[in-house]
Amino acid sequence: MAQVGSGGTGISPSVTIGKADVVSGPVTLRRPGQPSFPLENGGNLAQGDQIDTADGAEAHLVFDDGGYLAVRANSSVRIDRYVVSGDVTDVAALTLLKGALRSVTGWIGKLDPARYRIQAGSATIGVRGTDHEVVLVRLQDGFADAEPGVHNRVNEGTTLLRNAGGTLAVGQGSAAYAVRGAAPAPHAFVPAFFNRLRTAQDVRVENHARTIQQHIESGLRQRGKLDANERFDQYRERVQGRRGQRAQQRALQPGRDSTAQAPGQNSREQRAAARQQRRREPMLRGETNKR
């Protein structure tokens, strides 16, 4: 299965995690334990929802972490997990069941890219502050100019396209693909089908991507996460710094494997500090016994 990032904890399906920003044409929302119903502009989204678009239809979704998702025509996307609290424990996990999408990551993909995931086919796509597009091509889809598999185009940032054969970094302005049984490979140029799948509504995606920091900061302020006049970049440094300090403290605890490097930490410094701590412990015990 293709993924973007990695998962985390779940939440109740009744918790709203976003809404429909644009619905054009027949779009169906399937919610666990309920009959399917038409998705309308402004309709709320919850974990577990599946969005199905008909021929010529599309749906644009805005999430509470500031993320934005355009679901193309003849596509199905399921929101497997979406936890939005404004902390590094947040997680987003989506599955592209068929068709295509375009995603602009919110604070989840920027605070910890490993906690944002999109699954599709046989590849994995890890994000790094990204505006990117994914197309899942199946034999029955009738693409004359696309090999069956997962195709990924990056408009901003970087993605990591993975499958059982390996990992490939996909940079801004380029595209790559992953097919079953072979390592991911770059496209020589961005295939025409990416542009063919776009609509006039893509300008909304681009506008959202240009103002993503405003959307992120607005959501964090609503949750009381930002200090006065604090910007998102400063908040990210603060949050990641706290996480790094906690990881270093855990590494210094007796009996823990201090050689494991935590995200954002200098493993050499951790090992040196842990060795010093271990050397001091017998000395301290000896001094205590003398007393």
C-alpha positions in Angstrom: 0.0 0.0 0.0 1.2 3.5 -0.7 1.7 5.7 2.3 2.6 9.2 3.2 4.2 9.3 6.6 3.2 7.1 9.5 0.2 6.7 11.8 -0.8 7.2 15.5 -3.8 7.1 17.7 -7.4 7.2 16.7 -10.4 9.5 17.7 -14.1 9.1 17.7 -15.7 9.3 14.3 -18.1 11.9 15.7 -15.3 14.4 16.2 -15.2 17.0 13.4 -11.7 17.3 11.9 -12.5 19.5 8.8 -15.1 20.5 6.3 -15.9 20.5 2.6 -14.7 23.7 1.1 -15.8 23.1 -2.5 -18.2 20.4 -3.8 -18.8 20.3 -7.5 -21.0 17.6 -9.1 -22.2 14.4 -7.4 -20.0 13.6 -4.4 -20.9 10.9 -1.9 -19.8 10.7 1.8 -19.7 7.2 3.3 -19.5 7.3 7.1 -19.1 4.1 9.2 -22.4 2.9 10.6 -24.5 5.3 8.6 -26.1 5.3 5.1 -24.1 7.2 2.5 -25.3 10.7 1.8 -24.4 13.6 -0.6 -21.5 15.8 0.6 -22.4 19.5 0.4 -20.4 22.7 0.7 -19.5 23.3 4.3 -20.3 19.7 5.3 -18.4 18.4 8.3 -15.7 15.7 8.0 -14.8 13.0 10.6 -12.4 10.2 11.0 -13.5 7.2 9.0 -15.3 9.2 6.3 -14.9 8.1 2.7 -15.4 10.6 -0.1 -16.4 9.3 -3.5 -16.5 11.6 -6.6 -18.5 10.8 -9.7 -17.4 11.5 -13.3 -16.9 15.2 -13.7 -17.2 15.9 -10.0 -14.6 17.0 -7.4 -14.4 17.8 -3.7 -12.0 20.1 -1.9 -11.6 19.5 1.8 -10.0 21.8 4.4 -8.7 20.2 7.6 -8.5 21.7 11.1 -4.6 21.7 11.0 -4.7 23.9 7.9 -4.2 21.1 5.4 -6.1 21.1 2.1 -7.1 18.1 0.0 -8.5 18.2 -3.6 -10.2 14.9 -4.5 -10.3 14.6 -8.3 -13.1 13.2 -10.5 -13.8 9.4 -10.4 -11.8 9.1 -7.1 -12.3 7.7 -3.7 -10.4 8.8 -0.6 -10.8 7.5 3.0 -9.8 9.4 6.1 -8.4 6.6 8.2 -7.1 8.7 11.1 -7.0 12.5 11.7 -6.1 13.7 15.2 -5.8 17.5 15.5 -4.8 19.0 18.8 -1.9 21.2 17.8 0.9 19.0 19.2 3.5 16.6 17.9 1.1 13.7 18.8 -1.3 14.7 16.0 -1.6 12.3 13.1 -3.2 12.2 9.7 -3.6 8.9 7.7 -5.5 8.9 4.4 -6.0 6.2 1.8 -6.4 6.9 -1.9 -8.6 3.9 -3.0 -8.8 5.0 -6.6 -8.3 8.1 -8.8 -6.3 11.1 -7.9 -5.8 13.8 -5.3 -3.8 16.9 -4.6 -2.6 17.6 -1.0 -1.3 20.6 0.8 0.0 19.6 4.2 -1.0 21.5 7.4 0.8 21.6 10.7 0.8 17.8 11.1 3.0 17.3 8.1 5.2 20.2 9.2 5.6 19.5 12.9 6.5 15.8 12.2 6.3 14.7 8.6 6.5 11.0 9.6 3.0 11.4 11.2 1.3 12.3 7.9 0.4 9.4 5.6 -1.4 8.8 2.3 -1.8 5.2 1.2 -2.3 4.3 -2.4 -1.5 1.1 -4.3 2.0 -0.3 -3.7 4.0 2.8 -2.8 4.7 5.0 0.2 5.0 8.8 0.0 6.6 10.7 2.9 6.1 14.4 2.9 8.3 17.3 3.9 6.2 20.5 3.9 4.6 19.6 0.7 2.1 20.5 -2.1 1.9 17.4 -4.1 -0.3 15.3 -6.3 -0.9 11.5 -6.4 -2.5 9.5 -9.1 -3.3 5.8 -8.7 -3.5 4.2 -12.1 -5.1 0.8 -12.4 -5.3 -1.4 -15.5 -9.1 -0.8 -15.8 -8.7 3.0 -15.6 -7.8 3.2 -19.3 -4.8 5.6 -19.1 -3.1 5.5 -22.5 -0.2 7.5 -21.3 0.3 6.2 -17.8 1.8 2.9 -16.6 -0.3 1.2 -13.8 1.0 2.1 -10.4 1.4 5.2 -8.2 2.5 8.5 -9.7 3.6 11.4 -7.6 4.2 15.0 -8.7 5.7 17.6 -6.3 4.7 21.3 -6.7 6.5 22.5 -3.5 8.7 20.8 -1.0 9.9 17.2 -1.3 8.3 13.7 -1.1 9.9 10.3 -0.5 8.4 7.7 -2.8 8.8 4.2 -1.3 7.9 0.7 -2.1 9.4 -2.8 -1.5 12.1 -2.0 -4.1 13.5 1.1 -2.4 13.0 4.8 -1.8 13.3 7.8 -4.1 13.3 11.5 -3.2 11.1 13.6 -5.5 11.9 17.2 -5.6 9.9 20.3 -6.4 8.9 20.6 -10.1 9.5 16.9 -10.8 7.5 13.6 -10.8 8.1 9.9 -10.2 6.3 6.6 -10.2 6.3 3.3 -8.4 5.1 0.0 -9.9 4.8 -3.3 -8.2 8.0 -5.4 -8.4 10.3 -2.5 -9.3 12.1 0.3 -7.4 10.5 3.8 -7.7 11.9 5.7 -10.7 11.7 9.4 -11.8 9.7 10.5 -14.8 11.9 12.1 -17.4 9.3 15.0 -17.4 6.0 15.7 -15.6 3.5 13.5 -17.5 0.6 15.3 -19.2 -2.1 13.5 -17.3 -1.3 15.5 -14.2 -2.3 18.7 -15.9 -5.2 17.0 -17.6 -6.7 16.0 -14.2 -6.6 19.6 -13.0 -9.6 21.9 -13.1 -10.3 25.6 -12.7 -10.8 24.9 -9.0 -7.1 24.2 -8.6 -6.6 27.9 -8.2 -8.2 27.4 -4.8 -5.5 24.9 -3.9 -2.8 27.2 -5.0 -4.2 30.1 -3.1 -4.4 27.9 0.1 -0.8 26.8 -0.4 0.4 30.4 -0.7 -1.4 31.3 2.6 -0.8 28.0 4.4 1.1 29.7 7.3 -1.9 31.9 8.0 -4.3 28.9 8.0 -2.0 27.0 10.4 -1.5 29.9 12.8 -5.2 30.6 12.9 -6.0 27.1 13.9 -3.2 27.0 16.5 -4.4 30.3 18.0 -7.9 28.9 18.3 -6.5 26.1 20.4 -4.4 28.5 22.5 -1.1 26.9 21.3 0.7 30.1 20.1 2.2 32.6 22.4 1.5 36.3 21.8 2.9 37.4 18.5 4.5 33.9 18.0 4.7 32.6 14.4 4.4 29.0 13.4 8.1 28.6 12.7 8.9 29.7 16.2 6.2 27.4 17.6 7.7 24.5 15.7 11.1 25.2 17.1 9.7 25.4 20.6 7.7 22.2 20.3 10.5 20.2 18.7 13.0 21.6 21.2 10.8 20.3 24.1 10.5 16.9 22.4 14.3 16.7 21.9 14.9 17.6 25.6 12.5 14.8 26.7 14.3 12.3 24.4 17.7 13.3 25.8 16.4 12.9 29.3 15.1 9.5 28.5 18.4 8.5 27.0 20.2 9.5 30.2 18.0 7.3 32.4 19.9 4.2 33.8 19.0 1.0 31.9 17.9 2.7 28.7 19.7 2.3 25.3 21.3 5.7 25.1 22.8 5.1 21.6 19.4 5.4 19.9 19.2 8.8 18.2 16.0 10.8 18.8 14.7 13.1 16.0 16.6 16.4 15.9 19.2 15.3 18.4 23.0 14.8 18.1 23.5 11.1 18.8 27.3 11.6 19.5 26.5 14.1 22.3 23.8 11.8 23.7 26.2 8.8 23.8 28.9 10.9 25.5 26.5 12.3 28.1 25.2 8.8 28.8 28.7 7.4 29.2 29.5 10.1 31.6 26.3 9.4 33.6 27.2 5.7 33.8 30.7 6.5 35.0 29.3 8.7 37.8 26.8 6.3 39.1 29.3 3.8 40.7 31.2 6.7 42.2 28.1 8.1 43.7 27.1 4.7 45.1 30.5 4.4 46.6 30.4 7.8 48.3 27.0 6.9 49.7 28.3 3.6 51.2 31.2 5.4 52.8 28.9 7.7 54.5 
